[in-house]
Structure formats: C-alpha cells, structure tokens
Amino acid sequence: MRISLSVFTLVLTTVAWAGASEEVTGFRGVAWGTPFAQVESTVKAWTAEPRLPLECRTHGGGTTCHGWMTVGPVREASALVLFLAEQGFAEVALSASTAAFETFEAMLVERYGPPTRVLDTVITTTAGGSLPNRQLLWQTGIGQVALIRHSASDARRTSLVIQSAARVASVQATHQKQLREGARTGF
C-alpha cells in the first residue's frame, strides 16, 4: 500500500498550485522541518489514547513514530509520523475506515478550500467487477495533503497523507530514479 501512496504522490505532484485558503505548514502546530528532539513530547501526545503514546524509533535516516490518533471526529486512525535526518518533520500518514473519507474531505475543504486535483479511477477485477477509487489533492508551495479512498477488495480504507514540499520532492526524485533504472533493466 505504501508504494501505491508514493505513486499517487508522484503522479499528482506535477499539478500546479491553484490556491487553497490556508498553507499546509505542518501538522498540529509542528512546522515542517522541525527536528524530532525539539517536539518529541508533543508528537507522542498526538495519540488517540493518552495512556498509550505514539511509539517512536530512531534509525539512521531519522525517526518514525506510529500508533493511533483521533483526527476531528475520526477515532482510531492508524498513524505514521516521519522525521527525516536531513529534513526534520516531513510527513504524517493516516489510515482509517472508508467511512472516514467524507469526514476528512469536509474538514480539508473547510481548512484548505476545494482540492487542487480530483482523480476518480475504476479498477476492474479479474472476475469482471469494478472497484472505484477517489483521490483528492490539496497542494501548496510548502506542503500537500492527499486524501485517498481505496476500494480494492483487500484494502477498503481511507488514507490521508500530509507532506512537506521537501518530502514530496524527495519522493518524486526517488520515483524518477526508479523509473530510469527500470527502463534500463526492462522492468
């Protein structure tokens, strides 16, 4: 699923900024680029259950935190928070039930205005069925928000991915490199 989110990010990062009502400057008061050490206690308190703070692990490339969050009225959203060694605070990825899609969409439209891009796709199954997917993107100069409703039979979920512009650029560069290497190897 992480690969499909990254591909979605790559495809949609080429869309020009059309003017949201608010910049995507970070998440819950933590600005993009902030080092983890400066906001560790704040980030761990983002949990849905105060007795169970987000679990964070530091590794060579930065710090990754995961656990459960409440976002507006959506309870129990699985969360991944990413701090990169060179970029600081870079990304929040949430996963919730498909029912959360409309709730997240209303919250995002209220905060950022209409999405800068809407992509509706239908995946045809081998049995001849069809699975609709919806992807919304709000892109600003310093960050972006992607909201995705996955209808695949094994992943009926809503994903909400909030990224810094630096993270979007690094994901895009990685995909471009993978595409070039794939072209050389025939895959």
C-alpha positions in Angstrom: 0.0 0.0 0.0 2.9 2.3 0.7 4.1 2.0 -2.9 0.7 3.0 -4.2 0.6 6.0 -2.0 4.0 7.0 -3.2 3.0 6.5 -6.9 -0.1 8.6 -6.2 2.1 11.3 -4.7 4.4 11.2 -7.8 1.6 11.5 -10.3 -0.1 14.3 -8.5 2.9 16.4 -7.5 3.1 17.8 -11.1 -0.2 19.6 -10.6 0.2 23.4 -10.2 -0.9 25.1 -7.0 -4.4 26.6 -7.6 -4.8 28.5 -4.3 -6.0 26.9 -1.1 -7.3 29.1 1.7 -4.5 28.1 4.0 -1.0 26.8 3.6 0.0 23.3 4.6 2.6 24.3 7.1 2.9 21.2 9.2 0.6 19.3 11.5 -1.0 20.1 14.8 1.3 23.1 15.4 4.6 21.4 14.5 6.1 23.1 11.4 7.7 21.2 8.6 11.5 20.8 9.1 11.3 20.8 12.9 13.9 18.3 14.4 12.3 15.4 16.4 14.3 16.2 19.5 12.5 19.6 19.8 9.0 18.2 19.7 9.3 14.6 20.9 6.8 15.0 23.8 4.4 17.0 21.7 4.4 14.3 18.9 4.0 11.4 21.4 0.9 13.2 22.8 -0.9 13.1 19.4 -2.2 9.6 20.3 -5.8 8.7 20.4 -5.3 7.1 23.9 -3.3 9.3 26.3 -2.1 6.2 28.2 -0.6 4.8 25.0 1.7 7.5 23.4 2.9 7.0 19.9 5.8 4.7 19.8 8.9 6.3 18.2 12.1 4.7 16.9 15.2 6.5 15.7 17.2 5.0 12.9 19.9 6.1 10.5 17.5 8.0 8.3 15.6 9.8 11.1 12.7 8.9 13.4 9.5 7.1 12.7 6.5 7.2 15.1 3.4 5.0 14.9 0.3 4.3 16.8 -3.3 5.5 16.8 -4.7 9.1 16.5 -8.0 10.8 16.7 -8.4 13.4 13.9 -11.6 15.5 14.3 -14.5 13.1 14.8 -12.5 10.2 13.3 -11.3 7.9 16.1 -8.7 5.2 15.8 -6.9 6.3 12.7 -3.6 4.3 12.3 -0.8 6.9 12.2 2.7 7.0 10.9 4.8 10.2 11.6 8.1 10.6 9.8 11.1 12.8 10.8 14.0 12.6 8.3 17.5 13.2 9.4 18.1 15.9 6.8 14.5 17.3 6.5 13.2 17.1 10.1 9.4 16.8 10.3 8.3 15.6 6.9 5.1 13.5 6.8 2.0 12.3 8.6 0.2 9.3 7.1 -3.2 8.2 8.5 -5.3 5.2 7.6 -8.9 4.9 8.6 -12.1 3.2 7.5 -13.7 4.1 4.2 -16.5 5.9 6.2 -13.9 8.4 7.3 -13.4 9.7 3.7 -16.3 12.1 3.7 -15.5 13.4 7.2 -11.8 14.0 6.2 -12.9 15.6 2.9 -15.2 18.1 4.7 -12.5 19.0 7.2 -10.0 19.6 4.5 -12.3 21.6 2.3 -13.1 23.8 5.3 -9.5 24.4 6.1 -7.8 24.5 2.6 -10.6 25.2 0.2 -11.5 22.9 -2.7 -8.9 20.3 -3.8 -6.4 21.3 -6.5 -6.9 18.0 -8.1 -9.6 15.2 -8.1 -8.9 11.8 -9.7 -11.6 9.2 -9.9 -10.5 5.8 -11.2 -12.1 2.4 -11.5 -10.1 -0.8 -11.1 -11.5 -3.8 -13.0 -11.1 -7.1 -11.2 -10.2 -10.4 -12.8 -13.7 -11.5 -12.0 -15.1 -8.6 -14.0 -16.1 -6.5 -11.1 -15.2 -2.8 -10.7 -13.7 -1.0 -7.7 -14.0 2.8 -7.6 -11.2 4.8 -6.1 -11.2 8.5 -5.3 -8.1 10.7 -4.8 -8.1 14.4 -3.8 -5.1 16.6 -3.6 -4.5 20.0 -1.9 -1.1 21.3 -2.9 0.6 24.5 -1.7 4.0 25.9 -2.0 5.3 24.4 1.3 3.2 21.2 1.6 0.5 19.0 0.3 -2.4 16.9 1.5 -3.6 13.7 -0.3 -6.8 12.0 0.6 -7.5 8.6 -1.0 -10.4 6.2 -0.8 -9.1 2.7 -1.6 -11.8 0.3 -2.8 -9.6 -2.7 -3.5 -11.1 -5.8 -2.0 -8.2 -6.3 0.4 -7.8 -2.6 1.3 -11.1 -0.8 1.7 -9.5 2.1 3.6 -9.2 5.8 3.6 -5.6 7.2 3.5 -4.7 10.8 4.5 -1.1 11.8 3.7 0.2 15.2 4.7 3.7 16.0 3.5 6.2 18.8 3.4 7.3 20.1 0.0 10.8 18.7 0.7 9.3 15.3 1.3 7.2 15.5 -1.9 10.4 16.4 -3.8 12.4 13.6 -2.3 9.7 11.0 -3.1 9.4 12.4 -6.6 13.2 12.1 -7.1 13.2 8.6 -5.8 10.4 7.6 -8.2 12.2 9.2 -11.2 15.3 7.3 -10.3 13.4 4.0 -10.1 11.7 4.7 -13.4 15.1 5.4 -15.1 16.6 2.2 -13.6 13.5 0.2 -14.5 13.8 1.4 -18.1 17.4 0.3 -18.2 16.6 -3.2 -16.9 13.4 -3.7 -18.9 11.0 -3.7 -15.9 
